[in-house]
């Protein structure tokens, strides 16, 4: 069965978005390459409404003549990736290889587990990930910790999350002092 992973960057004090946004989470070349390598492992990506709208940028990014090769590669990988949007307010999902879930988070993940396919089932968006964690559906947490304190905002981990014992699978420190942790 394919694992379900939650991978996002967070501030050192635990937030994916701070009071002033997430301009502090812009990756340098080395961290961006890590993101690109990681997306190659994904078989399907589940997104909440907010992240879905943010990621729509990549639908047309390749048309920008100023875009560098690394970003072109990311755009091609993202567009080719099957994506499922979970939202109670959207009536359709925009984007290449993108569909709107009609069955809800738990049923969607169970359905994806039953379908043939390779690669990780990735969850993007802290709110969606909190719902999946509350249902006990996350197998791996992949965290990029940025060396900044933002003082509040949207937390990486839901505050009402039950206790979960984690096993460290991998750690890496980048030259930019961003630290990657992967837990199961």
N, C-alpha and C positions, 0 to 999 in steps of 0.2 A: 504494500500500500504506500502510495506517495505521501511523504511528510508534508505537513502544513507549516510554513515558516512565516514569521513576522519580522521584517527587516526594515529599519528606519534609523535615521540619525537622531541623536538627542543631545541636549546640552548636558554638561556635567552635573547639573542639578535636576535632570530627569525630564526635560520638556522637549517635545518635537516641534512645537511652535511656541515662541515666547510672546510677551505682551506686544512687541513691536514686529511680529512676524518671524521669519526664519532666515533672514539674510546672513546670519552667522553660520549657516549650514551649507554654504557653497563649497563644494569639494575642490581641492586642488587636483592636478593631473593624476597623481598617484591614487587618491581616493576615488576619483571618477573612474579610473581603470578598474578598481575593485568593484564598483557598482556595475560596470559593464560585464566583468567576469561573472558576477553573481547573477545577473539577469539571464545569462546564457544557461544557467542551471534551472530556470523556471519553465514549467510546462504550461501553467495557466496562472493568471494574476487576478485576484479579487480586490476590488477597490470600492471604497465608499464614495459618495457623491462629491465631496470636496476634493479629494485626491484625483478623482476622475476628471473634474474640470481643470485642475492644475496640469494634469498630464496631457490634456488635449493639445498643448503647445507642440508636442512631438509629432503630431499628425502632419504638420506643414513645415517643421523645422528644416528639413532637407532642402527646401526651396530657397533658404537664405544663403546667398553667395558668400557671406562672411563666416558661415559655420565651419568649424575645423573638422578634421577627419575623425577625431574621437567622438564628437557630438553627432556626426553623420552616422557613424557605426551604431551609436546608442539609439538614434532615431529609427534606423532600419530594424534593429532588434526589437524595439518597443512596438513598432507597427505590426511586425510579424507575429508577435506574441498574442495568444488568445487571452482576452480580458473579459471579466464578468463584473458588472457594476451592481452593487446592492444599495438600493435606495427606496425609501417609502414615498419620495416626492417626485422623482423623475418618471416620465411616461415612456421614454426611450433613451438609449445610450448612444452617444456619438462616437465615431472613431472606427478605424480599421480593426477587424477581428474582435469587435466589442459587442457584447450583448447585455441586456438588462436581465437580472435574475428575476424569475417569477415565483420562486419557491422559498426564499428566505435563506439566511446564512447557514443554519445547521443542515437543512435539506440540501442546499447547494454543495456543501462540502461532502456530504454523504454520497451525493450523485457523482461528484468528481472522483471520489475514491472508487466507485464501482465501474467507472468508464476506463477503457484501456488508455494508456498514455504514460509518458515519461516526464520526468522533471518534477520539481517541487511545486506544490500549490502555495503560492505566495499571497500573503494578505498585506495590503497597503492601506494605511490610514489608521491613526490611533483609535478613533471611535469604533471603527469596524473591528480592529484587533481586540479592543476591550470586550466587545460582544463575543468574539470567538474565544477569548481567554476565559470569560465567564462560563462558557459552555464546555470548557476543557478541550478545545479543539486545536490548540497550537502545540506543535511538536518541537519546534525550534524557535528560539529568539536570536536574531542577528542584530546586534546593536553597534552602531558607530557613535562613539562618544566624542563630541567636539569640546575642546578646552575653553568653554565659556559658561558663565552663570547668567541666566536670563531672568531669574526671580519669579517665575510663574508662567502660566499659559496652559497649553494642552499637554498633559503628561504622557510619556511613553507607556507607562503601566497604569492601568486603571486603579484608582484609589480603593475601590471595593473588591479588588482581586483577592481571591482566597490565597492562602499560603501555597506556594509551589516550590518544591525542591528542584534545583537545577544542577546539571552536570556540565562543567566547562568542556567544550569540544575543541575550541580554537581561540587563540588570541593573537593580535598583531598590532604593533604600534607603527604608525606612519610617520614620515619625516615631519609632517605638519602638526604632530602631537595628537592627532585623532587616533583613538584606540578602538579597535574592532574586537568584539566579544561574540562568540557563538556558543549558545547553551542548548542543551536538550533537557 
